[in-house]
Amino acid sequence: AQSVTQLDSHVSVSEGTPVLLRCNYSSSYSPSLFWYVQHPNKGLQLLLKYTSAATLVKGINGFEAEFKKSETSFHLTKPSAHMSDAAEYFCVVTGSNTGFQKLVFGTGTRLLVSP
Amino acid sequence: DTAVSQTPKYLVTQMGNDKSIKCEQNLGHDTMYWYKQDSKKFLKIMFSYNNKELIINETVPNRFSPKSPDKAHLNLHINSLELGDSAVYFCASSFPTSYNEQFFGPGTRLTVL
């Protein structure tokens, strides 16, 4: 079975400062891991994904995440926050022995960016 | 061009009514999904279809019945609506294997009064 824990329900940063959103996962299979972003009243957009290639994954809008198997973590970072980054971020794990995908979402982290 | 579209965007209805939400994707994907997002923003999968066949059916009341007339469409019909069904429902699609990105629709906000 898979599960995801997002350690912070809210993270507040100032514009121009670094962003760190934390995620730990549990998976019975080789996991694929994703970060999705949801802006207010919008659908979900993929930021980046890890699929057993490079452990440091670069995504859109300057975000990146590092897969650390020993720590079962997949934290999302960005060197410098922008006001437009304010949104809800979801860490997601998937993996199965059936070949079919079933995404398991974390509870989300709301990123607040102040001027 | 819209990749995954849902209709309607908003749905307000009375308890006990029956309603449907439609989803279409033009990405050529084989697999489609329905998710429910509750008031706390928690997202949970409800159903998944691959080439019109049901492959994931989570613990969802029988009042919810998905239908896939072809692999580009996945509709959700809900009978006897209850207050607890109020949520945002997202449709998504992907190629089937675990490492493929899922593309999400804009969501349908269902409010049951």
Interface residues (C-beta under 8 A of the other chain):
Chain A: S32 F34 Y36 Q38 K42 G43 L44 Q45 L46 K49 T51 S52 E88 F90 T94 G95 S96 T98 G99 F100 Q101 K102 L103 V104 F105 T107 G108
Chain B: V4 T31 Y33 K40 K41 F42 L43 K44 I45 S48 N50 I55 I56 F90 A92 S94 P96 T97 S98 Y99 N100 E101 Q102 F104 G105 P106 G107
